[in-house]
Amino acid sequence: MKIVPDLGYLMSLALRAGDVIRSNFQLNMEKRIKADRTPVTATDEAINKFVVQSFHTDYPHIDLVGEEESREVVGAEYRTFCDPVDGTFPFSHGVPTSTFVLSVLKGDTPLLGVIYDPFMNRMWCAEKDKGAFLNGKRIVVSSHSTLKGARVCMIWWPKSRYNLHDVCEFLMNEGAQWDYAASIALFGALNASGESEATIYPGQTGWETAAIQLITQEAGGVVTDMFGNTQTYGPKCEMKGHIASNGKIHDNLVQLVARAKNFPQRY
């Protein structure tokens, strides 16, 4: 048995998840609202469950943290983060902009990452020190070097203490364009492909961020927490948000976020 899976293994799970997402996609979808005020559907739960079961069978020594279900392996050297449906809001309301996200880490270092868009059949993947790819073709981040004309995607987070409305205003004053990222992983992958310059995400869990981090870095970009520090993940993938960029406007974005009202000195 291999110590860690290869990209092919992660991609096979992603394709299986994509089949479930497409087959269950419909209007008037049944959902319930979780304690963090985000929705969950039967699709989220079914995909998370088969990922947990797959790792339990094939890689029982790897800890797995999923948005809907986890499998703890005490003292594990490696761990996996899974978001079965990143973008449950749009998915559950009939908007096809969701992704499946899976990553494998050693400590705080992502080793493998996959982001799969099942609606457009786009598979982003990366392995540490081996580059980032979209459907087998190598990708690189944008070369745009100023906030003016930059495209920055953000997502609101119900429990965040960050005032992103301020950041939107700051960006517009600098001549940048901001978009709402219904699936932060999708926009993070597009950013790594050079379609935009950055994503800003104030969430406190990194189910999606670890894959975004690896794919972005392997495409030549930079990822830090909201404070501009090295990205780290707690035992349950807790984190201090993220800023993922092409690297050329990263310091500017960290400074803009720090200017937002009531920005905490620590998370």
ZAVOGU-72842 format. One record per residue (C-alpha): y, z, x; residue number from 1; residue in three letters. Coordinates in pm, 1 decimal. Example, Ala and Ser with C-alpha at 12.3 -4.5 7.8 and 13.67 -1.06 7.14 Angstrom:
2
@v -450.0&w 780.0&u 1230.0&num 1&residuo ala;
@v -106.0&w 714.0&u 1367.0&num 2&residuo ser;
***
This chain:
267
@v 0.0&w 0.0&u 0.0&num 1&residuo met;
@v 346.4&w -89.4&u 125.1&num 2&residuo lys;
@v 592.3&w 192.7&u 184.3&num 3&residuo ile;
@v 862.7&w 12.6&u -13.0&num 4&residuo val;
@v 844.0&w -292.7&u -239.3&num 5&residuo pro;
@v 978.2&w -629.2&u -134.6&num 6&residuo asp;
@v 1238.5&w -832.9&u -316.9&num 7&residuo leu;
@v 967.8&w -1032.0&u -490.5&num 8&residuo gly;
@v 844.7&w -716.7&u -661.1&num 9&residuo tyr;
@v 1194.2&w -624.7&u -784.3&num 10&residuo leu;
@v 1255.5&w -981.2&u -900.5&num 11&residuo met;
@v 929.3&w -986.9&u -1096.5&num 12&residuo ser;
@v 1034.9&w -670.9&u -1281.4&num 13&residuo leu;
@v 1375.7&w -827.3&u -1343.3&num 14&residuo ala;
@v 1221.2&w -1139.0&u -1496.9&num 15&residuo leu;
@v 1000.4&w -926.0&u -1719.8&num 16&residuo arg;
@v 1303.7&w -721.5&u -1827.3&num 17&residuo ala;
@v 1494.5&w -1042.6&u -1895.5&num 18&residuo gly;
@v 1223.5&w -1160.4&u -2134.7&num 19&residuo asp;
@v 1255.0&w -836.2&u -2331.0&num 20&residuo val;
@v 1636.4&w -854.4&u -2339.3&num 21&residuo ile;
@v 1637.1&w -1212.2&u -2469.1&num 22&residuo arg;
@v 1363.5&w -1159.0&u -2726.8&num 23&residuo ser;
@v 1534.4&w -848.4&u -2870.2&num 24&residuo asn;
@v 1885.2&w -990.7&u -2873.8&num 25&residuo phe;
@v 2018.7&w -1012.3&u -3228.5&num 26&residuo gln;
@v 2306.6&w -914.3&u -3454.3&num 27&residuo leu;
@v 2314.9&w -582.5&u -3642.5&num 28&residuo asn;
@v 2103.0&w -421.0&u -3373.3&num 29&residuo met;
@v 1993.2&w -63.2&u -3432.7&num 30&residuo glu;
@v 2138.7&w 181.5&u -3181.0&num 31&residuo lys;
@v 2226.9&w 544.7&u -3137.3&num 32&residuo arg;
@v 2514.6&w 706.7&u -2951.1&num 33&residuo ile;
@v 2432.8&w 934.3&u -2658.9&num 34&residuo lys;
@v 2616.4&w 1249.0&u -2554.7&num 35&residuo ala;
@v 2836.1&w 1047.9&u -2316.0&num 36&residuo asp;
@v 2947.9&w 833.3&u -2612.8&num 37&residuo arg;
@v 2765.1&w 521.5&u -2493.9&num 38&residuo thr;
@v 2501.2&w 339.5&u -2705.2&num 39&residuo pro;
@v 2130.3&w 310.9&u -2635.3&num 40&residuo val;
@v 1883.4&w 70.4&u -2796.0&num 41&residuo thr;
@v 1506.1&w 38.6&u -2811.0&num 42&residuo ala;
@v 1541.4&w -236.6&u -2550.1&num 43&residuo thr;
@v 1701.7&w 0.2&u -2297.5&num 44&residuo asp;
@v 1423.5&w 251.4&u -2348.3&num 45&residuo glu;
@v 1136.7&w 1.2&u -2339.9&num 46&residuo ala;
@v 1252.9&w -162.1&u -2016.2&num 47&residuo ile;
@v 1322.7&w 168.3&u -1844.3&num 48&residuo asn;
@v 975.9&w 291.5&u -1942.3&num 49&residuo lys;
@v 786.5&w -5.3&u -1797.2&num 50&residuo phe;
@v 987.2&w 17.8&u -1472.1&num 51&residuo val;
@v 893.7&w 386.2&u -1442.0&num 52&residuo val;
@v 530.1&w 305.9&u -1516.9&num 53&residuo gln;
@v 527.5&w 18.6&u -1265.2&num 54&residuo ser;
@v 657.8&w 236.1&u -982.7&num 55&residuo phe;
@v 424.5&w 519.4&u -1082.0&num 56&residuo his;
@v 131.8&w 278.9&u -1041.9&num 57&residuo thr;
@v 244.4&w 75.2&u -741.8&num 58&residuo asp;
@v 476.5&w 309.0&u -549.1&num 59&residuo tyr;
@v 400.3&w 665.0&u -664.8&num 60&residuo pro;
@v 575.8&w 817.0&u -360.5&num 61&residuo his;
@v 916.1&w 672.6&u -459.6&num 62&residuo ile;
@v 1154.4&w 879.8&u -672.6&num 63&residuo asp;
@v 1299.3&w 684.9&u -966.1&num 64&residuo leu;
@v 1626.0&w 756.6&u -1145.3&num 65&residuo val;
@v 1685.4&w 548.3&u -1457.1&num 66&residuo gly;
@v 1963.9&w 561.4&u -1710.6&num 67&residuo glu;
@v 1721.4&w 634.1&u -1995.0&num 68&residuo glu;
@v 1415.1&w 774.8&u -1814.8&num 69&residuo glu;
@v 1340.4&w 903.6&u -1465.3&num 70&residuo ser;
@v 1039.4&w 1005.2&u -1258.3&num 71&residuo arg;
@v 1105.0&w 1275.3&u -1001.5&num 72&residuo glu;
@v 909.8&w 1281.2&u -675.7&num 73&residuo val;
@v 1004.8&w 1597.7&u -491.2&num 74&residuo val;
@v 1091.4&w 1537.0&u -125.7&num 75&residuo gly;
@v 1068.5&w 1157.9&u -157.8&num 76&residuo ala;
@v 1207.8&w 959.7&u 134.1&num 77&residuo glu;
@v 1285.4&w 660.1&u -86.2&num 78&residuo tyr;
@v 1430.2&w 633.8&u -434.2&num 79&residuo arg;
@v 1495.7&w 369.0&u -695.9&num 80&residuo thr;
@v 1790.5&w 337.6&u -934.5&num 81&residuo phe;
@v 1747.0&w 142.3&u -1257.7&num 82&residuo cys;
@v 1983.5&w 38.1&u -1534.2&num 83&residuo asp;
@v 1757.7&w -137.7&u -1785.9&num 84&residuo pro;
@v 2046.9&w -296.7&u -1977.7&num 85&residuo val;
@v 2381.8&w -277.8&u -1804.4&num 86&residuo asp;
@v 2626.3&w -366.3&u -2078.0&num 87&residuo gly;
@v 2455.9&w -208.8&u -2378.0&num 88&residuo thr;
@v 2787.5&w -215.4&u -2565.8&num 89&residuo phe;
@v 2809.2&w -596.7&u -2574.2&num 90&residuo pro;
@v 2430.6&w -638.1&u -2600.5&num 91&residuo phe;
@v 2410.7&w -417.3&u -2909.1&num 92&residuo ser;
@v 2698.8&w -605.3&u -3074.6&num 93&residuo his;
@v 2572.8&w -958.8&u -3021.9&num 94&residuo gly;
@v 2761.2&w -1048.9&u -2701.7&num 95&residuo val;
@v 2534.5&w -1197.0&u -2427.2&num 96&residuo pro;
@v 2690.9&w -1046.4&u -2113.5&num 97&residuo thr;
@v 2435.0&w -788.8&u -2001.9&num 98&residuo ser;
@v 2220.7&w -751.0&u -1691.0&num 99&residuo thr;
@v 1914.0&w -574.6&u -1558.0&num 100&residuo phe;
@v 1981.3&w -378.4&u -1238.4&num 101&residuo val;
@v 1736.4&w -233.5&u -986.9&num 102&residuo leu;
@v 1776.9&w -101.5&u -631.9&num 103&residuo ser;
@v 1573.5&w 81.8&u -368.7&num 104&residuo val;
@v 1741.0&w 325.1&u -129.6&num 105&residuo leu;
@v 1657.0&w 537.7&u 171.3&num 106&residuo lys;
@v 1886.4&w 836.3&u 146.3&num 107&residuo gly;
@v 2227.7&w 694.2&u 57.1&num 108&residuo asp;
@v 2153.2&w 352.2&u 205.3&num 109&residuo thr;
@v 2054.2&w 71.2&u -33.9&num 110&residuo pro;
@v 1772.0&w -137.9&u 113.4&num 111&residuo leu;
@v 1700.0&w -376.3&u -176.0&num 112&residuo leu;
@v 1900.2&w -474.6&u -479.6&num 113&residuo gly;
@v 1864.2&w -706.6&u -776.4&num 114&residuo val;
@v 2107.7&w -792.7&u -1056.9&num 115&residuo ile;
@v 1964.7&w -1028.9&u -1318.5&num 116&residuo tyr;
@v 2159.6&w -1206.4&u -1592.3&num 117&residuo asp;
@v 1883.8&w -1313.7&u -1833.8&num 118&residuo pro;
@v 2112.6&w -1512.8&u -2061.0&num 119&residuo phe;
@v 2221.4&w -1753.8&u -1785.8&num 120&residuo met;
@v 1910.0&w -1706.7&u -1569.3&num 121&residuo asn;
@v 2114.7&w -1591.1&u -1269.5&num 122&residuo arg;
@v 1937.2&w -1368.7&u -1017.8&num 123&residuo met;
@v 2148.0&w -1201.0&u -752.0&num 124&residuo trp;
@v 1952.6&w -1022.3&u -481.5&num 125&residuo cys;
@v 1989.8&w -878.8&u -133.2&num 126&residuo ala;
@v 1790.2&w -706.3&u 135.0&num 127&residuo glu;
@v 1968.3&w -496.4&u 396.2&num 128&residuo lys;
@v 2080.9&w -704.8&u 696.7&num 129&residuo asp;
@v 1936.3&w -1025.5&u 549.4&num 130&residuo lys;
@v 2223.6&w -1161.3&u 338.5&num 131&residuo gly;
@v 2293.3&w -1188.6&u -33.8&num 132&residuo ala;
@v 2172.9&w -1467.8&u -260.1&num 133&residuo phe;
@v 2216.6&w -1614.9&u -606.2&num 134&residuo leu;
@v 1908.3&w -1805.4&u -723.3&num 135&residuo asn;
@v 1808.1&w -1857.6&u -362.2&num 136&residuo gly;
@v 2147.9&w -1978.2&u -237.5&num 137&residuo lys;
@v 2342.7&w -1761.0&u 4.6&num 138&residuo arg;
@v 2671.2&w -1621.3&u -128.5&num 139&residuo ile;
@v 2991.1&w -1494.6&u 35.0&num 140&residuo val;
@v 3289.3&w -1303.7&u -97.5&num 141&residuo val;
@v 3631.7&w -1453.4&u -164.4&num 142&residuo ser;
@v 3872.8&w -1509.0&u 124.7&num 143&residuo ser;
@v 4178.6&w -1421.0&u -87.6&num 144&residuo his;
@v 4383.8&w -1169.4&u 111.3&num 145&residuo ser;
@v 4668.2&w -1044.1&u -111.7&num 146&residuo thr;
@v 4698.1&w -855.6&u -438.6&num 147&residuo leu;
@v 4916.4&w -1134.8&u -569.1&num 148&residuo lys;
@v 4684.6&w -1380.1&u -738.8&num 149&residuo gly;
@v 4382.6&w -1152.1&u -697.7&num 150&residuo ala;
@v 4137.3&w -1107.5&u -983.6&num 151&residuo arg;
@v 4023.0&w -748.5&u -1033.0&num 152&residuo val;
@v 3767.0&w -634.4&u -1291.6&num 153&residuo cys;
@v 3758.6&w -280.4&u -1428.8&num 154&residuo met;
@v 3561.7&w -90.5&u -1687.0&num 155&residuo ile;
@v 3666.8&w 206.8&u -1897.9&num 156&residuo trp;
@v 3448.6&w 515.5&u -1883.3&num 157&residuo trp;
@v 3466.4&w 777.5&u -2161.3&num 158&residuo pro;
@v 3433.6&w 1084.1&u -1936.6&num 159&residuo lys;
@v 3645.3&w 957.5&u -1648.6&num 160&residuo ser;
@v 3953.1&w 1152.8&u -1546.9&num 161&residuo arg;
@v 4112.7&w 840.9&u -1403.4&num 162&residuo tyr;
@v 4398.8&w 673.7&u -1589.0&num 163&residuo asn;
@v 4308.2&w 309.7&u -1539.7&num 164&residuo leu;
@v 4593.4&w 202.1&u -1765.1&num 165&residuo his;
@v 4821.0&w 291.5&u -1474.4&num 166&residuo asp;
@v 4610.7&w 82.2&u -1237.4&num 167&residuo val;
@v 4632.4&w -216.6&u -1473.9&num 168&residuo cys;
@v 5010.2&w -188.8&u -1474.2&num 169&residuo glu;
@v 5022.7&w -154.9&u -1094.9&num 170&residuo phe;
@v 4805.5&w -465.1&u -1052.9&num 171&residuo leu;
@v 5015.8&w -673.1&u -1290.0&num 172&residuo met;
@v 5332.0&w -563.8&u -1108.3&num 173&residuo asn;
@v 5172.0&w -692.5&u -787.0&num 174&residuo glu;
@v 5095.2&w -1027.9&u -948.0&num 175&residuo gly;
@v 4721.5&w -966.9&u -981.7&num 176&residuo ala;
@v 4504.7&w -1040.6&u -1284.0&num 177&residuo gln;
@v 4273.6&w -775.2&u -1428.5&num 178&residuo trp;
@v 3973.5&w -823.8&u -1653.0&num 179&residuo asp;
@v 3757.7&w -584.8&u -1852.4&num 180&residuo tyr;
@v 3404.1&w -576.1&u -1713.5&num 181&residuo ala;
@v 3167.3&w -532.4&u -2008.8&num 182&residuo ala;
@v 2880.6&w -524.7&u -1757.6&num 183&residuo ser;
@v 3002.5&w -380.1&u -1429.0&num 184&residuo ile;
@v 2695.4&w -516.7&u -1249.9&num 185&residuo ala;
@v 2760.9&w -870.1&u -1373.7&num 186&residuo leu;
@v 3119.8&w -862.9&u -1254.8&num 187&residuo phe;
@v 3016.0&w -695.2&u -929.9&num 188&residuo gly;
@v 2772.9&w -981.4&u -869.8&num 189&residuo ala;
@v 3037.9&w -1240.4&u -954.6&num 190&residuo leu;
@v 3270.4&w -1065.9&u -711.9&num 191&residuo asn;
@v 3006.2&w -1095.1&u -438.2&num 192&residuo ala;
@v 2982.6&w -1465.3&u -522.5&num 193&residuo ser;
@v 3354.4&w -1513.3&u -456.5&num 194&residuo gly;
@v 3453.3&w -1559.2&u -821.6&num 195&residuo glu;
@v 3684.0&w -1255.4&u -809.7&num 196&residuo ser;
@v 3820.4&w -1017.4&u -550.2&num 197&residuo glu;
@v 3715.9&w -671.1&u -668.3&num 198&residuo ala;
@v 3568.9&w -436.4&u -926.1&num 199&residuo thr;
@v 3691.0&w -82.5&u -993.2&num 200&residuo ile;
@v 3448.3&w 149.7&u -1168.0&num 201&residuo tyr;
@v 3527.7&w 516.9&u -1240.8&num 202&residuo pro;
@v 3177.5&w 608.7&u -1356.6&num 203&residuo gly;
@v 2999.6&w 913.8&u -1222.9&num 204&residuo gln;
@v 2647.4&w 769.7&u -1189.5&num 205&residuo thr;
@v 2539.0&w 485.8&u -963.8&num 206&residuo gly;
@v 2254.4&w 315.5&u -1148.3&num 207&residuo trp;
@v 2442.4&w -13.5&u -1106.3&num 208&residuo glu;
@v 2655.2&w 67.3&u -802.3&num 209&residuo thr;
@v 2379.4&w 82.1&u -541.7&num 210&residuo ala;
@v 2276.8&w -278.8&u -613.7&num 211&residuo ala;
@v 2640.9&w -388.8&u -630.4&num 212&residuo ile;
@v 2704.7&w -214.4&u -299.8&num 213&residuo gln;
@v 2423.3&w -386.6&u -114.9&num 214&residuo leu;
@v 2484.7&w -733.3&u -258.1&num 215&residuo ile;
@v 2858.7&w -706.4&u -193.8&num 216&residuo thr;
@v 2817.7&w -582.0&u 162.4&num 217&residuo gln;
@v 2557.5&w -845.9&u 243.7&num 218&residuo glu;
@v 2800.0&w -1108.3&u 109.1&num 219&residuo ala;
@v 3068.7&w -983.3&u 350.5&num 220&residuo gly;
@v 3255.6&w -738.8&u 126.6&num 221&residuo gly;
@v 3330.2&w -365.8&u 125.4&num 222&residuo val;
@v 3227.2&w -87.6&u -114.0&num 223&residuo val;
@v 3358.9&w 270.1&u -113.8&num 224&residuo thr;
@v 3398.0&w 547.5&u -365.9&num 225&residuo asp;
@v 3724.3&w 575.7&u -564.5&num 226&residuo met;
@v 3878.8&w 770.1&u -276.2&num 227&residuo phe;
@v 3802.8&w 502.7&u -15.8&num 228&residuo gly;
@v 3522.8&w 707.0&u 139.3&num 229&residuo asn;
@v 3169.0&w 602.4&u 226.5&num 230&residuo thr;
@v 2962.4&w 564.8&u -90.0&num 231&residuo gln;
@v 2711.3&w 846.5&u -144.1&num 232&residuo thr;
@v 2466.4&w 929.7&u -422.9&num 233&residuo tyr;
@v 2347.3&w 1269.4&u -542.5&num 234&residuo gly;
@v 1989.3&w 1357.5&u -644.0&num 235&residuo pro;
@v 2044.0&w 1207.4&u -990.4&num 236&residuo lys;
@v 2251.6&w 921.0&u -844.6&num 237&residuo cys;
@v 2578.9&w 1108.8&u -902.0&num 238&residuo glu;
@v 2875.1&w 942.8&u -734.7&num 239&residuo met;
@v 3254.9&w 937.1&u -723.0&num 240&residuo lys;
@v 3307.9&w 597.2&u -881.7&num 241&residuo gly;
@v 3336.7&w 281.9&u -675.6&num 242&residuo his;
@v 3572.8&w 15.9&u -553.6&num 243&residuo ile;
@v 3388.5&w -300.8&u -449.9&num 244&residuo ala;
@v 3595.0&w -578.1&u -297.3&num 245&residuo ser;
@v 3604.3&w -873.3&u -63.6&num 246&residuo asn;
@v 3735.3&w -628.8&u 197.0&num 247&residuo gly;
@v 4068.0&w -802.4&u 242.7&num 248&residuo lys;
@v 4246.7&w -617.0&u -37.9&num 249&residuo ile;
@v 4037.8&w -301.2&u -30.1&num 250&residuo his;
@v 4290.6&w -64.0&u 124.4&num 251&residuo asp;
@v 4555.4&w -184.0&u -122.0&num 252&residuo asn;
@v 4326.1&w -105.4&u -415.2&num 253&residuo leu;
@v 4243.4&w 241.6&u -285.3&num 254&residuo val;
@v 4616.4&w 312.0&u -260.8&num 255&residuo gln;
@v 4684.1&w 182.3&u -612.5&num 256&residuo leu;
@v 4408.2&w 395.1&u -765.0&num 257&residuo val;
@v 4537.3&w 702.6&u -581.1&num 258&residuo ala;
@v 4878.5&w 652.0&u -746.6&num 259&residuo arg;
@v 4734.3&w 676.9&u -1099.5&num 260&residuo ala;
@v 4846.3&w 972.4&u -1309.9&num 261&residuo lys;
@v 4640.9&w 1289.2&u -1277.5&num 262&residuo asn;
@v 4425.5&w 1137.5&u -1004.1&num 263&residuo phe;
@v 4199.0&w 1427.6&u -897.8&num 264&residuo pro;
@v 4198.1&w 1541.9&u -538.2&num 265&residuo gln;
@v 3823.9&w 1574.1&u -566.2&num 266&residuo arg;
@v 3562.1&w 1456.1&u -811.2&num 267&residuo tyr;
***
